[in-house]
Amino acid sequence: SAGREAVWERDGQKLKAPAEAGTPAAEASATLMGDADAAWSQRTDRAQLEAAIAAWEKLIEQNGEDGAVLAKLSRAYYLLGDGYMRLAGEDGMEQTLEKGVEYGERAMMAMSPQFAERVRAEEKVEDAVESLEKNAMGAVYWYASNLGKFAAEKGFTTQLFYKDRIVAVMTRVLELDPEFFYAAPHRYFGAFYAKAPAFAGGDMDKSREHFDISIQKHPEYLGTKVLLADFWAVKQDDKALFMKMLDEVLAADPNAVPELVAENRIEQEKARQLKANVDELF
């Protein structure tokens, strides 16, 4: 099989009960959470991102499956793998993204006992995802994002294996919260429809429509323009649009939105690397 073993395909996990309020263990957990969140706020420094991951993982070890913390870990591993490791050209990105997939799986199960029951009964994720509600969209989105990048690292066979699952999961996010993470569902489908060949659902018109919606709603998230340049403009052989999008990204102030400084700096570096390769792409 081209797929990986999902958490729900393994033996059931025995979860620790959260520490009772007012106990030393609960106070220690609160301190650990504070340390993790403080480190995450400084994730422009890779070492701080890794410190946040370590603290959240310790918290899960101590207190069991907290869906919100697991979703944070899924997002953090995505940033580490698709951000810092990709830009550095490091080995091990596939394994890092797979950790993000696993934490996303665990987060979805923790946030919806009904979803957990359905997938453990071997129901397809594509169908069981209807059990997940808006409060779980962080878990759902980062799971699918990690899975898509993990599959891309594994190769085309794995991408085809997971295509229907990722589309179904992202469609659920689009249905429930199209504004999630700066119109991320539209950003995803912009890239998906551009990257997929026609026989696997590719559609350049749909791609551009989703990209345009995402950019119109949230131009402050620079990654959308990078994806439009990388996937749509290259495939359409539109060098002028490619350069326009990347120049706009590079001219933007990455510090304009405090909560996006790390992500936008990374997207600017991706833009620099893409622009440096323009003669190879066109």
Secondary structure in CASP SS format (residue, H / E / C, confidence):
PFRMAT SS
TARGET T0000
AUTHOR 0000-0000-0000
METHOD secondary structure of the structure
MODEL  1
S C 1.00
A C 1.00
G C 1.00
R C 1.00
E C 1.00
A C 1.00
V H 1.00
W H 1.00
E H 1.00
R C 1.00
D C 1.00
G C 1.00
Q C 1.00
K C 1.00
L C 1.00
K C 1.00
A C 1.00
P C 1.00
A C 1.00
E C 1.00
A C 1.00
G C 1.00
T C 1.00
P H 1.00
A H 1.00
A H 1.00
E H 1.00
A H 1.00
S H 1.00
A H 1.00
T H 1.00
L H 1.00
M H 1.00
G H 1.00
D H 1.00
A H 1.00
D H 1.00
A H 1.00
A H 1.00
W H 1.00
S H 1.00
Q C 1.00
R C 1.00
T C 1.00
D C 1.00
R H 1.00
A H 1.00
Q H 1.00
L H 1.00
E H 1.00
A H 1.00
A H 1.00
I H 1.00
A H 1.00
A H 1.00
W H 1.00
E H 1.00
K H 1.00
L H 1.00
I H 1.00
E H 1.00
Q H 1.00
N H 1.00
G C 1.00
E C 1.00
D C 1.00
G H 1.00
A H 1.00
V H 1.00
L H 1.00
A H 1.00
K H 1.00
L H 1.00
S H 1.00
R H 1.00
A H 1.00
Y H 1.00
Y H 1.00
L H 1.00
L H 1.00
G H 1.00
D H 1.00
G H 1.00
Y H 1.00
M H 1.00
R H 1.00
L H 1.00
A H 1.00
G C 1.00
E C 1.00
D C 1.00
G C 1.00
M H 1.00
E H 1.00
Q H 1.00
T H 1.00
L H 1.00
E H 1.00
K H 1.00
G H 1.00
V H 1.00
E H 1.00
Y H 1.00
G H 1.00
E H 1.00
R H 1.00
A H 1.00
M H 1.00
M H 1.00
A H 1.00
M H 1.00
S C 1.00
P H 1.00
Q H 1.00
F H 1.00
A H 1.00
E H 1.00
R H 1.00
V H 1.00
R H 1.00
A C 1.00
E C 1.00
E C 1.00
K C 1.00
V H 1.00
E H 1.00
D H 1.00
A H 1.00
V H 1.00
E H 1.00
S H 1.00
L C 1.00
E C 1.00
K H 1.00
N H 1.00
A H 1.00
M H 1.00
G H 1.00
A H 1.00
V H 1.00
Y H 1.00
W H 1.00
Y H 1.00
A H 1.00
S H 1.00
N H 1.00
L H 1.00
G H 1.00
K H 1.00
F H 1.00
A H 1.00
A H 1.00
E H 1.00
K H 1.00
G C 1.00
F H 1.00
T H 1.00
T H 1.00
Q H 1.00
L H 1.00
F H 1.00
Y H 1.00
K H 1.00
D H 1.00
R H 1.00
I H 1.00
V H 1.00
A H 1.00
V H 1.00
M H 1.00
T H 1.00
R H 1.00
V H 1.00
L H 1.00
E H 1.00
L H 1.00
D C 1.00
P C 1.00
E C 1.00
F H 1.00
F H 1.00
Y H 1.00
A H 1.00
A H 1.00
P H 1.00
H H 1.00
R H 1.00
Y H 1.00
F H 1.00
G H 1.00
A H 1.00
F H 1.00
Y H 1.00
A H 1.00
K H 1.00
A C 1.00
P C 1.00
A H 1.00
F H 1.00
A H 1.00
G C 1.00
G C 1.00
D C 1.00
M H 1.00
D H 1.00
K H 1.00
S H 1.00
R H 1.00
E H 1.00
H H 1.00
F H 1.00
D H 1.00
I H 1.00
S H 1.00
I H 1.00
Q H 1.00
K H 1.00
H C 1.00
P C 1.00
E C 1.00
Y C 1.00
L C 1.00
G H 1.00
T H 1.00
K H 1.00
V H 1.00
L H 1.00
L H 1.00
A H 1.00
D H 1.00
F H 1.00
W H 1.00
A H 1.00
V H 1.00
K H 1.00
Q C 1.00
D C 1.00
D C 1.00
K H 1.00
A H 1.00
L H 1.00
F H 1.00
M H 1.00
K H 1.00
M H 1.00
L H 1.00
D H 1.00
E H 1.00
V H 1.00
L H 1.00
A H 1.00
A C 1.00
D C 1.00
P C 1.00
N C 1.00
A C 1.00
V C 1.00
P H 1.00
E H 1.00
L H 1.00
V H 1.00
A H 1.00
E H 1.00
N H 1.00
R H 1.00
I H 1.00
E H 1.00
Q H 1.00
E H 1.00
K H 1.00
A H 1.00
R H 1.00
Q H 1.00
L H 1.00
K H 1.00
A H 1.00
N C 1.00
V H 1.00
D H 1.00
E H 1.00
L H 1.00
F C 1.00
END
